[in-house]
Amino acid sequence: MTEIAKTSEPHQRTRGDHATETAEDYVEAIADILESQEACRVTDLAKRFAVSHVTVHRIIRRLQDEGLVVTKPYQPIHLPPKGKRLAARCRERHTIVYRFLLAIGVDEATAAIDAEGMEHHVSAATLARFRELAGPG
């Protein structure tokens, strides 16, 4: 492996992680909302992420193109099987990172905030170690 490839690899992975971060956050939020109420609407997501309705519409359109959500104009947002699977994986990853942070002595409030960002950038190998070190959930 060339020296350039060695130094660019971590940055490439981080850029890839950033590319999927929004999709993961949105499907996880939709799943959470649907667990607590009958329907998930654009207004629910705009409020949750503190963004405009236009931003949510643009993201939902992209998620529809990727097969992660299903909706029609002025209708609730649903998760098809592909979106449900992604939401479940994201929730599990978030929980593992959160439990790990608690296990190393981070307070609950800080762990909740940090886990939200870290969950998108943890490799499978690191996540497996976090799971081991965090103990049973």
A tleap script that builds the chain and sets N, CA, C and O, in Angstrom:
source leaprc.protein.ff14SB
mol = sequence {
  NMET THR GLU ILE ALA LYS THR SER GLU PRO
  HIE GLN ARG THR ARG GLY ASP HIE ALA THR
  GLU THR ALA GLU ASP TYR VAL GLU ALA ILE
  ALA ASP ILE LEU GLU SER GLN GLU ALA CYS
  ARG VAL THR ASP LEU ALA LYS ARG PHE ALA
  VAL SER HIE VAL THR VAL HIE ARG ILE ILE
  ARG ARG LEU GLN ASP GLU GLY LEU VAL VAL
  THR LYS PRO TYR GLN PRO ILE HIE LEU PRO
  PRO LYS GLY LYS ARG LEU ALA ALA ARG CYS
  ARG GLU ARG HIE THR ILE VAL TYR ARG PHE
  LEU LEU ALA ILE GLY VAL ASP GLU ALA THR
  ALA ALA ILE ASP ALA GLU GLY MET GLU HIE
  HIE VAL SER ALA ALA THR LEU ALA ARG PHE
  ARG GLU LEU ALA GLY PRO CGLY
}
set mol.1.N position { 0.848 -1.175 0.000 }
set mol.1.CA position { 0.000 0.000 0.000 }
set mol.1.C position { 0.894 1.239 0.000 }
set mol.1.O position { 1.864 1.309 0.754 }
set mol.2.N position { 0.566 2.206 -0.840 }
set mol.2.CA position { 1.375 3.409 -0.924 }
set mol.2.C position { 1.146 4.279 0.303 }
set mol.2.O position { 0.161 4.121 1.024 }
set mol.3.N position { 2.069 5.194 0.523 }
set mol.3.CA position { 1.958 6.120 1.657 }
set mol.3.C position { 0.695 6.980 1.535 }
set mol.3.O position { 0.037 7.261 2.536 }
set mol.4.N position { 0.362 7.392 0.321 }
set mol.4.CA position { -0.839 8.202 0.108 }
set mol.4.C position { -2.084 7.391 0.447 }
set mol.4.O position { -2.987 7.900 1.111 }
set mol.5.N position { -2.146 6.153 0.006 }
set mol.5.CA position { -3.303 5.311 0.303 }
set mol.5.C position { -3.459 5.119 1.801 }
set mol.5.O position { -4.579 5.129 2.312 }
set mol.6.N position { -2.343 4.943 2.518 }
set mol.6.CA position { -2.402 4.758 3.974 }
set mol.6.C position { -2.973 5.987 4.664 }
set mol.6.O position { -3.755 5.858 5.606 }
set mol.7.N position { -2.597 7.171 4.213 }
set mol.7.CA position { -3.061 8.381 4.886 }
set mol.7.C position { -4.449 8.805 4.446 }
set mol.7.O position { -5.143 9.491 5.196 }
set mol.8.N position { -4.874 8.419 3.255 }
set mol.8.CA position { -6.198 8.835 2.790 }
set mol.8.C position { -7.306 7.889 3.235 }
set mol.8.O position { -8.470 8.288 3.283 }
set mol.9.N position { -6.969 6.649 3.559 }
set mol.9.CA position { -7.989 5.655 3.917 }
set mol.9.C position { -8.888 6.094 5.075 }
set mol.9.O position { -10.108 5.983 4.953 }
set mol.10.N position { -8.341 6.590 6.198 }
set mol.10.CA position { -9.234 7.022 7.284 }
set mol.10.C position { -10.168 8.149 6.856 }
set mol.10.O position { -11.324 8.195 7.274 }
set mol.11.N position { -9.666 9.055 6.025 }
set mol.11.CA position { -10.504 10.174 5.581 }
set mol.11.C position { -11.606 9.697 4.650 }
set mol.11.O position { -12.723 10.212 4.693 }
set mol.12.N position { -11.300 8.721 3.812 }
set mol.12.CA position { -12.313 8.173 2.918 }
set mol.12.C position { -13.419 7.507 3.718 }
set mol.12.O position { -14.600 7.674 3.412 }
set mol.13.N position { -13.035 6.750 4.746 }
set mol.13.CA position { -14.047 6.091 5.574 }
set mol.13.C position { -14.913 7.121 6.284 }
set mol.13.O position { -16.131 6.957 6.359 }
set mol.14.N position { -14.303 8.176 6.805 }
set mol.14.CA position { -15.061 9.224 7.493 }
set mol.14.C position { -16.027 9.898 6.533 }
set mol.14.O position { -17.173 10.159 6.898 }
set mol.15.N position { -15.593 10.184 5.323 }
set mol.15.CA position { -16.505 10.786 4.346 }
set mol.15.C position { -17.666 9.851 4.035 }
set mol.15.O position { -18.804 10.295 3.888 }
set mol.16.N position { -17.378 8.559 3.936 }
set mol.16.CA position { -18.446 7.582 3.710 }
set mol.16.C position { -19.415 7.538 4.873 }
set mol.16.O position { -20.627 7.448 4.679 }
set mol.17.N position { -18.873 7.601 6.099 }
set mol.17.CA position { -19.725 7.617 7.287 }
set mol.17.C position { -20.635 8.844 7.289 }
set mol.17.O position { -21.818 8.748 7.617 }
set mol.18.N position { -20.074 9.996 6.920 }
set mol.18.CA position { -20.877 11.227 6.876 }
set mol.18.C position { -21.983 11.119 5.833 }
set mol.18.O position { -23.078 11.650 6.026 }
set mol.19.N position { -21.703 10.444 4.746 }
set mol.19.CA position { -22.688 10.318 3.672 }
set mol.19.C position { -23.926 9.551 4.121 }
set mol.19.O position { -25.027 9.824 3.643 }
set mol.20.N position { -23.761 8.600 5.029 }
set mol.20.CA position { -24.904 7.791 5.475 }
set mol.20.C position { -25.503 8.280 6.792 }
set mol.20.O position { -26.566 7.811 7.200 }
set mol.21.N position { -24.834 9.211 7.454 }
set mol.21.CA position { -25.248 9.666 8.786 }
set mol.21.C position { -26.670 10.220 8.812 }
set mol.21.O position { -27.452 9.866 9.694 }
set mol.22.N position { -27.012 11.075 7.868 }
set mol.22.CA position { -28.345 11.677 7.852 }
set mol.22.C position { -29.421 10.619 7.645 }
set mol.22.O position { -30.443 10.623 8.330 }
set mol.23.N position { -29.189 9.713 6.700 }
set mol.23.CA position { -30.170 8.650 6.452 }
set mol.23.C position { -30.381 7.828 7.718 }
set mol.23.O position { -31.516 7.515 8.078 }
set mol.24.N position { -29.300 7.484 8.386 }
set mol.24.CA position { -29.405 6.693 9.617 }
set mol.24.C position { -30.162 7.453 10.694 }
set mol.24.O position { -31.031 6.885 11.355 }
set mol.25.N position { -29.846 8.724 10.877 }
set mol.25.CA position { -30.544 9.528 11.890 }
set mol.25.C position { -32.042 9.606 11.593 }
set mol.25.O position { -32.869 9.482 12.496 }
set mol.26.N position { -32.377 9.811 10.329 }
set mol.26.CA position { -33.793 9.966 9.983 }
set mol.26.C position { -34.576 8.666 10.137 }
set mol.26.O position { -35.670 8.682 10.701 }
set mol.27.N position { -34.052 7.544 9.654 }
set mol.27.CA position { -34.824 6.308 9.804 }
set mol.27.C position { -34.943 5.914 11.276 }
set mol.27.O position { -35.968 5.375 11.693 }
set mol.28.N position { -33.902 6.179 12.059 }
set mol.28.CA position { -33.974 5.887 13.492 }
set mol.28.C position { -35.027 6.783 14.159 }
set mol.28.O position { -35.798 6.320 15.000 }
set mol.29.N position { -35.054 8.055 13.782 }
set mol.29.CA position { -36.049 8.983 14.346 }
set mol.29.C position { -37.467 8.582 13.933 }
set mol.29.O position { -38.382 8.623 14.756 }
set mol.30.N position { -37.655 8.202 12.690 }
set mol.30.CA position { -38.982 7.777 12.225 }
set mol.30.C position { -39.443 6.558 13.018 }
set mol.30.O position { -40.594 6.495 13.452 }
set mol.31.N position { -38.552 5.596 13.207 }
set mol.31.CA position { -38.907 4.404 13.993 }
set mol.31.C position { -39.277 4.790 15.416 }
set mol.31.O position { -40.254 4.275 15.960 }
set mol.32.N position { -38.516 5.683 16.025 }
set mol.32.CA position { -38.815 6.133 17.397 }
set mol.32.C position { -40.180 6.802 17.468 }
set mol.32.O position { -40.974 6.523 18.367 }
set mol.33.N position { -40.444 7.683 16.518 }
set mol.33.CA position { -41.722 8.401 16.501 }
set mol.33.C position { -42.877 7.426 16.318 }
set mol.33.O position { -43.908 7.545 16.980 }
set mol.34.N position { -42.703 6.459 15.414 }
set mol.34.CA position { -43.774 5.494 15.165 }
set mol.34.C position { -44.016 4.564 16.354 }
set mol.34.O position { -45.094 3.980 16.468 }
set mol.35.N position { -43.040 4.422 17.229 }
set mol.35.CA position { -43.246 3.634 18.442 }
set mol.35.C position { -44.082 4.384 19.468 }
set mol.35.O position { -44.748 3.768 20.300 }
set mol.36.N position { -44.048 5.713 19.412 }
set mol.36.CA position { -44.746 6.500 20.423 }
set mol.36.C position { -46.057 7.114 19.936 }
set mol.36.O position { -46.862 7.580 20.743 }
set mol.37.N position { -46.270 7.115 18.636 }
set mol.37.CA position { -47.524 7.651 18.096 }
set mol.37.C position { -47.870 6.941 16.802 }
set mol.37.O position { -47.039 6.237 16.228 }
set mol.38.N position { -49.091 7.127 16.348 }
set mol.38.CA position { -49.605 6.396 15.189 }
set mol.38.C position { -48.925 6.742 13.879 }
set mol.38.O position { -48.746 5.872 13.028 }
set mol.39.N position { -48.545 7.993 13.705 }
set mol.39.CA position { -48.015 8.432 12.416 }
set mol.39.C position { -46.790 9.313 12.613 }
set mol.39.O position { -46.635 9.973 13.640 }
set mol.40.N position { -45.932 9.306 11.614 }
set mol.40.CA position { -44.773 10.196 11.586 }
set mol.40.C position { -44.961 11.138 10.404 }
set mol.40.O position { -45.151 10.704 9.268 }
set mol.41.N position { -44.906 12.414 10.690 }
set mol.41.CA position { -45.103 13.422 9.646 }
set mol.41.C position { -43.864 14.306 9.529 }
set mol.41.O position { -42.997 14.310 10.403 }
set mol.42.N position { -43.805 15.037 8.453 }
set mol.42.CA position { -42.694 15.960 8.216 }
set mol.42.C position { -42.536 16.905 9.397 }
set mol.42.O position { -41.415 17.191 9.818 }
set mol.43.N position { -43.649 17.390 9.935 }
set mol.43.CA position { -43.568 18.325 11.066 }
set mol.43.C position { -42.901 17.685 12.284 }
set mol.43.O position { -42.180 18.362 13.016 }
set mol.44.N position { -43.133 16.391 12.509 }
set mol.44.CA position { -42.495 15.694 13.631 }
set mol.44.C position { -40.978 15.692 13.462 }
set mol.44.O position { -40.238 15.932 14.416 }
set mol.45.N position { -40.530 15.424 12.254 }
set mol.45.CA position { -39.092 15.362 11.989 }
set mol.45.C position { -38.465 16.753 12.012 }
set mol.45.O position { -37.353 16.924 12.511 }
set mol.46.N position { -39.165 17.738 11.478 }
set mol.46.CA position { -38.646 19.110 11.496 }
set mol.46.C position { -38.450 19.581 12.933 }
set mol.46.O position { -37.450 20.220 13.258 }
set mol.47.N position { -39.407 19.259 13.779 }
set mol.47.CA position { -39.312 19.634 15.190 }
set mol.47.C position { -38.172 18.876 15.881 }
set mol.47.O position { -37.401 19.463 16.640 }
set mol.48.N position { -38.072 17.598 15.619 }
set mol.48.CA position { -37.054 16.766 16.273 }
set mol.48.C position { -35.637 17.204 15.923 }
set mol.48.O position { -34.763 17.241 16.789 }
set mol.49.N position { -35.411 17.535 14.659 }
set mol.49.CA position { -34.063 17.902 14.216 }
set mol.49.C position { -33.843 19.414 14.176 }
set mol.49.O position { -32.751 19.875 13.845 }
set mol.50.N position { -34.877 20.185 14.513 }
set mol.50.CA position { -34.791 21.654 14.503 }
set mol.50.C position { -34.333 22.165 13.134 }
set mol.50.O position { -33.408 22.969 13.023 }
set mol.51.N position { -35.014 21.667 12.097 }
set mol.51.CA position { -34.732 22.089 10.730 }
set mol.51.C position { -36.045 22.490 10.068 }
set mol.51.O position { -37.122 22.274 10.624 }
set mol.52.N position { -35.949 23.070 8.888 }
set mol.52.CA position { -37.154 23.504 8.180 }
set mol.52.C position { -37.878 22.320 7.541 }
set mol.52.O position { -37.312 21.243 7.354 }
set mol.53.N position { -39.139 22.556 7.215 }
set mol.53.CA position { -39.922 21.541 6.510 }
set mol.53.C position { -39.297 21.239 5.147 }
set mol.53.O position { -39.330 20.100 4.681 }
set mol.54.N position { -38.739 22.250 4.524 }
set mol.54.CA position { -38.109 22.078 3.213 }
set mol.54.C position { -36.935 21.101 3.327 }
set mol.54.O position { -36.761 20.229 2.475 }
set mol.55.N position { -36.141 21.251 4.372 }
set mol.55.CA position { -35.009 20.348 4.592 }
set mol.55.C position { -35.498 18.917 4.764 }
set mol.55.O position { -34.944 17.991 4.172 }
set mol.56.N position { -36.528 18.737 5.568 }
set mol.56.CA position { -37.070 17.395 5.798 }
set mol.56.C position { -37.615 16.817 4.499 }
set mol.56.O position { -37.361 15.652 4.194 }
set mol.57.N position { -38.352 17.598 3.734 }
set mol.57.CA position { -38.892 17.114 2.451 }
set mol.57.C position { -37.769 16.639 1.528 }
set mol.57.O position { -37.872 15.584 0.901 }
set mol.58.N position { -36.703 17.425 1.453 }
set mol.58.CA position { -35.574 17.070 0.585 }
set mol.58.C position { -34.941 15.749 1.028 }
set mol.58.O position { -34.623 14.900 0.196 }
set mol.59.N position { -34.759 15.580 2.336 }
set mol.59.CA position { -34.146 14.349 2.860 }
set mol.59.C position { -35.083 13.163 2.667 }
set mol.59.O position { -34.638 12.083 2.278 }
set mol.60.N position { -36.361 13.348 2.929 }
set mol.60.CA position { -37.331 12.260 2.756 }
set mol.60.C position { -37.385 11.828 1.292 }
set mol.60.O position { -37.503 10.637 1.006 }
set mol.61.N position { -37.302 12.765 0.379 }
set mol.61.CA position { -37.298 12.425 -1.050 }
set mol.61.C position { -36.082 11.540 -1.364 }
set mol.61.O position { -36.201 10.548 -2.083 }
set mol.62.N position { -34.930 11.902 -0.828 }
set mol.62.CA position { -33.721 11.098 -1.055 }
set mol.62.C position { -33.873 9.709 -0.438 }
set mol.62.O position { -33.489 8.712 -1.050 }
set mol.63.N position { -34.435 9.641 0.773 }
set mol.63.CA position { -34.627 8.350 1.442 }
set mol.63.C position { -35.625 7.485 0.673 }
set mol.63.O position { -35.486 6.262 0.637 }
set mol.64.N position { -36.626 8.108 0.061 }
set mol.64.CA position { -37.564 7.357 -0.783 }
set mol.64.C position { -36.829 6.760 -1.976 }
set mol.64.O position { -37.043 5.599 -2.323 }
set mol.65.N position { -35.971 7.548 -2.599 }
set mol.65.CA position { -35.207 7.067 -3.754 }
set mol.65.C position { -34.319 5.883 -3.372 }
set mol.65.O position { -34.050 5.012 -4.199 }
set mol.66.N position { -33.862 5.855 -2.109 }
set mol.66.CA position { -33.011 4.770 -1.624 }
set mol.66.C position { -33.817 3.586 -1.083 }
set mol.66.O position { -33.246 2.576 -0.673 }
set mol.67.N position { -35.158 3.719 -1.083 }
set mol.67.CA position { -36.014 2.632 -0.617 }
set mol.67.C position { -36.064 2.494 0.894 }
set mol.67.O position { -36.401 1.429 1.411 }
set mol.68.N position { -35.727 3.572 1.615 }
set mol.68.CA position { -35.698 3.512 3.075 }
set mol.68.C position { -36.987 4.011 3.723 }
set mol.68.O position { -37.274 3.662 4.868 }
set mol.69.N position { -37.770 4.826 3.005 }
set mol.69.CA position { -39.053 5.315 3.511 }
set mol.69.C position { -40.086 5.250 2.399 }
set mol.69.O position { -39.761 5.184 1.213 }
set mol.70.N position { -41.338 5.272 2.825 }
set mol.70.CA position { -42.466 5.299 1.886 }
set mol.70.C position { -43.406 6.395 2.357 }
set mol.70.O position { -43.762 6.451 3.534 }
set mol.71.N position { -43.806 7.261 1.443 }
set mol.71.CA position { -44.768 8.312 1.764 }
set mol.71.C position { -45.334 8.873 0.471 }
set mol.71.O position { -44.800 8.640 -0.614 }
set mol.72.N position { -46.408 9.606 0.604 }
set mol.72.CA position { -47.016 10.335 -0.507 }
set mol.72.C position { -47.231 11.757 -0.011 }
set mol.72.O position { -47.234 11.990 1.198 }
set mol.73.N position { -47.412 12.721 -0.928 }
set mol.73.CA position { -47.614 14.103 -0.493 }
set mol.73.C position { -48.740 14.221 0.542 }
set mol.73.O position { -49.832 13.682 0.362 }
set mol.74.N position { -48.443 14.931 1.615 }
set mol.74.CA position { -49.386 15.209 2.707 }
set mol.74.C position { -49.824 13.958 3.464 }
set mol.74.O position { -50.858 13.961 4.132 }
set mol.75.N position { -49.039 12.899 3.357 }
set mol.75.CA position { -49.347 11.650 4.049 }
set mol.75.C position { -48.237 11.325 5.046 }
set mol.75.O position { -47.130 11.849 4.927 }
set mol.76.N position { -48.521 10.465 6.030 }
set mol.76.CA position { -47.493 10.064 6.988 }
set mol.76.C position { -46.338 9.318 6.314 }
set mol.76.O position { -46.461 8.822 5.194 }
set mol.77.N position { -45.242 9.256 7.014 }
set mol.77.CA position { -44.037 8.581 6.534 }
set mol.77.C position { -43.984 7.206 7.188 }
set mol.77.O position { -44.197 7.073 8.393 }
set mol.78.N position { -43.699 6.188 6.388 }
set mol.78.CA position { -43.600 4.813 6.881 }
set mol.78.C position { -42.235 4.245 6.536 }
set mol.78.O position { -41.556 4.718 5.624 }
set mol.79.N position { -41.848 3.223 7.284 }
set mol.79.CA position { -40.596 2.527 7.002 }
set mol.79.C position { -40.906 1.177 6.370 }
set mol.79.O position { -41.580 0.348 6.983 }
set mol.80.N position { -40.426 0.945 5.157 }
set mol.80.CA position { -40.555 -0.392 4.567 }
set mol.80.C position { -39.535 -1.306 5.246 }
set mol.80.O position { -38.742 -0.827 6.057 }
set mol.81.N position { -39.531 -2.584 4.945 }
set mol.81.CA position { -38.589 -3.501 5.605 }
set mol.81.C position { -37.130 -3.029 5.581 }
set mol.81.O position { -36.429 -3.147 6.586 }
set mol.82.N position { -36.672 -2.503 4.456 }
set mol.82.CA position { -35.281 -2.030 4.361 }
set mol.82.C position { -35.019 -0.907 5.376 }
set mol.82.O position { -33.975 -0.895 6.028 }
set mol.83.N position { -35.947 0.017 5.507 }
set mol.83.CA position { -35.802 1.117 6.466 }
set mol.83.C position { -35.867 0.629 7.906 }
set mol.83.O position { -35.140 1.120 8.770 }
set mol.84.N position { -36.748 -0.344 8.159 }
set mol.84.CA position { -36.853 -0.914 9.514 }
set mol.84.C position { -35.565 -1.621 9.915 }
set mol.84.O position { -35.124 -1.518 11.059 }
set mol.85.N position { -34.966 -2.338 8.970 }
set mol.85.CA position { -33.693 -3.031 9.270 }
set mol.85.C position { -32.588 -2.026 9.577 }
set mol.85.O position { -31.816 -2.222 10.516 }
set mol.86.N position { -32.505 -0.960 8.799 }
set mol.86.CA position { -31.491 0.058 9.057 }
set mol.86.C position { -31.734 0.729 10.405 }
set mol.86.O position { -30.787 0.957 11.158 }
set mol.87.N position { -32.976 1.044 10.716 }
set mol.87.CA position { -33.298 1.679 11.996 }
set mol.87.C position { -32.909 0.776 13.162 }
set mol.87.O position { -32.383 1.254 14.168 }
set mol.88.N position { -33.159 -0.504 13.037 }
set mol.88.CA position { -32.806 -1.450 14.115 }
set mol.88.C position { -31.293 -1.528 14.297 }
set mol.88.O position { -30.804 -1.552 15.427 }
set mol.89.N position { -30.554 -1.569 13.192 }
set mol.89.CA position { -29.081 -1.607 13.290 }
set mol.89.C position { -28.549 -0.324 13.931 }
set mol.89.O position { -27.639 -0.368 14.760 }
set mol.90.N position { -29.119 0.807 13.545 }
set mol.90.CA position { -28.683 2.092 14.107 }
set mol.90.C position { -28.977 2.164 15.596 }
set mol.90.O position { -28.140 2.609 16.382 }
set mol.91.N position { -30.150 1.732 15.975 }
set mol.91.CA position { -30.526 1.758 17.392 }
set mol.91.C position { -29.602 0.859 18.214 }
set mol.91.O position { -29.179 1.231 19.308 }
set mol.92.N position { -29.294 -0.320 17.686 }
set mol.92.CA position { -28.396 -1.236 18.400 }
set mol.92.C position { -27.007 -0.619 18.542 }
set mol.92.O position { -26.419 -0.658 19.623 }
set mol.93.N position { -26.485 -0.056 17.468 }
set mol.93.CA position { -25.165 0.565 17.492 }
set mol.93.C position { -25.146 1.718 18.494 }
set mol.93.O position { -24.197 1.856 19.267 }
set mol.94.N position { -26.191 2.545 18.482 }
set mol.94.CA position { -26.297 3.667 19.417 }
set mol.94.C position { -26.294 3.165 20.861 }
set mol.94.O position { -25.595 3.716 21.712 }
set mol.95.N position { -27.067 2.133 21.130 }
set mol.95.CA position { -27.165 1.580 22.487 }
set mol.95.C position { -25.823 1.036 22.963 }
set mol.95.O position { -25.444 1.234 24.117 }
set mol.96.N position { -25.110 0.357 22.087 }
set mol.96.CA position { -23.803 -0.199 22.463 }
set mol.96.C position { -22.826 0.923 22.787 }
set mol.96.O position { -22.130 0.859 23.800 }
set mol.97.N position { -22.764 1.946 21.947 }
set mol.97.CA position { -21.849 3.062 22.192 }
set mol.97.C position { -22.223 3.768 23.492 }
set mol.97.O position { -21.349 4.095 24.295 }
set mol.98.N position { -23.495 3.998 23.698 }
set mol.98.CA position { -23.972 4.647 24.923 }
set mol.98.C position { -23.591 3.828 26.164 }
set mol.98.O position { -23.069 4.377 27.135 }
set mol.99.N position { -23.851 2.520 26.132 }
set mol.99.CA position { -23.515 1.655 27.275 }
set mol.99.C position { -22.012 1.630 27.523 }
set mol.99.O position { -21.576 1.614 28.674 }
set mol.100.N position { -21.220 1.625 26.461 }
set mol.100.CA position { -19.761 1.655 26.602 }
set mol.100.C position { -19.326 2.940 27.306 }
set mol.100.O position { -18.512 2.901 28.229 }
set mol.101.N position { -19.864 4.065 26.872 }
set mol.101.CA position { -19.489 5.340 27.484 }
set mol.101.C position { -19.857 5.359 28.971 }
set mol.101.O position { -19.094 5.861 29.797 }
set mol.102.N position { -21.012 4.816 29.302 }
set mol.102.CA position { -21.397 4.721 30.717 }
set mol.102.C position { -20.420 3.821 31.475 }
set mol.102.O position { -20.040 4.123 32.606 }
set mol.103.N position { -20.015 2.715 30.847 }
set mol.103.CA position { -19.117 1.750 31.494 }
set mol.103.C position { -17.751 2.346 31.802 }
set mol.103.O position { -17.098 1.930 32.759 }
set mol.104.N position { -17.311 3.317 31.002 }
set mol.104.CA position { -16.010 3.931 31.281 }
set mol.104.C position { -16.130 5.183 32.141 }
set mol.104.O position { -15.151 5.903 32.340 }
set mol.105.N position { -17.340 5.441 32.651 }
set mol.105.CA position { -17.516 6.502 33.624 }
set mol.105.C position { -18.036 7.826 33.106 }
set mol.105.O position { -18.042 8.814 33.840 }
set mol.106.N position { -18.468 7.868 31.868 }
set mol.106.CA position { -19.045 9.102 31.335 }
set mol.106.C position { -20.452 9.259 31.913 }
set mol.106.O position { -21.198 8.284 31.998 }
set mol.107.N position { -20.816 10.480 32.311 }
set mol.107.CA position { -22.155 10.694 32.874 }
set mol.107.C position { -23.222 10.501 31.802 }
set mol.107.O position { -22.938 10.614 30.610 }
set mol.108.N position { -24.451 10.210 32.227 }
set mol.108.CA position { -25.534 9.860 31.305 }
set mol.108.C position { -25.812 10.935 30.261 }
set mol.108.O position { -25.972 10.624 29.081 }
set mol.109.N position { -25.872 12.190 30.681 }
set mol.109.CA position { -26.200 13.265 29.743 }
set mol.109.C position { -25.119 13.395 28.663 }
set mol.109.O position { -25.432 13.519 27.479 }
set mol.110.N position { -23.871 13.365 29.072 }
set mol.110.CA position { -22.777 13.472 28.111 }
set mol.110.C position { -22.723 12.239 27.216 }
set mol.110.O position { -22.500 12.359 26.011 }
set mol.111.N position { -22.925 11.062 27.790 }
set mol.111.CA position { -22.912 9.823 27.015 }
set mol.111.C position { -24.000 9.847 25.947 }
set mol.111.O position { -23.779 9.391 24.825 }
set mol.112.N position { -25.159 10.369 26.284 }
set mol.112.CA position { -26.264 10.431 25.312 }
set mol.112.C position { -25.894 11.333 24.134 }
set mol.112.O position { -26.172 10.998 22.982 }
set mol.113.N position { -25.278 12.458 24.419 }
set mol.113.CA position { -24.893 13.393 23.362 }
set mol.113.C position { -23.747 12.812 22.528 }
set mol.113.O position { -23.799 12.830 21.298 }
set mol.114.N position { -22.721 12.301 23.197 }
set mol.114.CA position { -21.560 11.763 22.487 }
set mol.114.C position { -21.916 10.536 21.653 }
set mol.114.O position { -21.418 10.383 20.538 }
set mol.115.N position { -22.762 9.670 22.176 }
set mol.115.CA position { -23.147 8.458 21.444 }
set mol.115.C position { -23.837 8.829 20.138 }
set mol.115.O position { -23.687 8.133 19.134 }
set mol.116.N position { -24.585 9.912 20.149 }
set mol.116.CA position { -25.309 10.336 18.945 }
set mol.116.C position { -24.353 10.625 17.796 }
set mol.116.O position { -24.677 10.349 16.641 }
set mol.117.N position { -23.202 11.167 18.088 }
set mol.117.CA position { -22.241 11.434 17.031 }
set mol.117.C position { -21.330 10.264 16.733 }
set mol.117.O position { -21.034 9.970 15.575 }
set mol.118.N position { -20.887 9.599 17.783 }
set mol.118.CA position { -19.920 8.514 17.628 }
set mol.118.C position { -20.492 7.299 16.921 }
set mol.118.O position { -19.771 6.612 16.197 }
set mol.119.N position { -21.759 7.025 17.114 }
set mol.119.CA position { -22.356 5.798 16.587 }
set mol.119.C position { -22.171 5.646 15.081 }
set mol.119.O position { -22.148 4.526 14.571 }
set mol.120.N position { -22.042 6.748 14.375 }
set mol.120.CA position { -21.931 6.703 12.919 }
set mol.120.C position { -20.516 6.421 12.435 }
set mol.120.O position { -20.309 6.126 11.258 }
set mol.121.N position { -19.548 6.509 13.327 }
set mol.121.CA position { -18.149 6.446 12.911 }
set mol.121.C position { -17.380 5.295 13.535 }
set mol.121.O position { -16.155 5.241 13.425 }
set mol.122.N position { -18.068 4.387 14.178 }
set mol.122.CA position { -17.412 3.261 14.844 }
set mol.122.C position { -17.386 2.066 13.895 }
set mol.122.O position { -18.416 1.667 13.351 }
set mol.123.N position { -16.200 1.505 13.705 }
set mol.123.CA position { -16.083 0.330 12.835 }
set mol.123.C position { -16.732 -0.879 13.508 }
set mol.123.O position { -16.996 -0.861 14.711 }
set mol.124.N position { -16.981 -1.906 12.740 }
set mol.124.CA position { -17.567 -3.132 13.287 }
set mol.124.C position { -16.659 -3.740 14.348 }
set mol.124.O position { -17.140 -4.248 15.361 }
set mol.125.N position { -15.339 -3.689 14.119 }
set mol.125.CA position { -14.394 -4.257 15.083 }
set mol.125.C position { -14.414 -3.474 16.401 }
set mol.125.O position { -14.416 -4.062 17.482 }
set mol.126.N position { -14.430 -2.150 16.296 }
set mol.126.CA position { -14.473 -1.323 17.502 }
set mol.126.C position { -15.797 -1.516 18.222 }
set mol.126.O position { -15.826 -1.603 19.450 }
set mol.127.N position { -16.886 -1.582 17.479 }
set mol.127.CA position { -18.198 -1.788 18.086 }
set mol.127.C position { -18.244 -3.115 18.846 }
set mol.127.O position { -18.833 -3.197 19.924 }
set mol.128.N position { -17.627 -4.144 18.285 }
set mol.128.CA position { -17.589 -5.448 18.965 }
set mol.128.C position { -16.850 -5.332 20.296 }
set mol.128.O position { -17.279 -5.913 21.292 }
set mol.129.N position { -15.743 -4.588 20.323 }
set mol.129.CA position { -14.997 -4.387 21.581 }
set mol.129.C position { -15.819 -3.554 22.564 }
set mol.129.O position { -15.837 -3.843 23.760 }
set mol.130.N position { -16.492 -2.530 22.063 }
set mol.130.CA position { -17.363 -1.726 22.931 }
set mol.130.C position { -18.404 -2.628 23.582 }
set mol.130.O position { -18.659 -2.530 24.782 }
set mol.131.N position { -19.007 -3.516 22.776 }
set mol.131.CA position { -20.034 -4.424 23.279 }
set mol.131.C position { -19.464 -5.290 24.395 }
set mol.131.O position { -20.095 -5.452 25.439 }
set mol.132.N position { -18.271 -5.848 24.181 }
set mol.132.CA position { -17.626 -6.687 25.198 }
set mol.132.C position { -17.346 -5.912 26.473 }
set mol.132.O position { -17.616 -6.397 27.572 }
set mol.133.N position { -16.814 -4.730 26.332 }
set mol.133.CA position { -16.424 -3.929 27.494 }
set mol.133.C position { -17.622 -3.333 28.230 }
set mol.133.O position { -17.561 -3.106 29.439 }
set mol.134.N position { -18.702 -3.083 27.507 }
set mol.134.CA position { -19.890 -2.496 28.136 }
set mol.134.C position { -20.657 -3.508 28.980 }
set mol.134.O position { -21.446 -3.129 29.845 }
set mol.135.N position { -20.426 -4.790 28.731 }
set mol.135.CA position { -21.131 -5.833 29.495 }
set mol.135.C position { -22.538 -6.025 28.970 }
set mol.135.O position { -22.962 -5.373 28.016 }
set mol.136.N position { -23.250 -6.932 29.612 }
set mol.136.CA position { -24.610 -7.263 29.147 }
set mol.136.C position { -25.549 -6.075 29.278 }
set mol.136.O position { -25.485 -5.299 30.232 }
set mol.137.N position { -26.423 -5.963 28.283 }
set mol.137.CA position { -27.357 -4.843 28.255 }
set mol.137.C position { -28.604 -5.171 28.924 }
set mol.137.O position { -29.506 -4.336 28.993 }
savepdb mol mol.pdb
quit
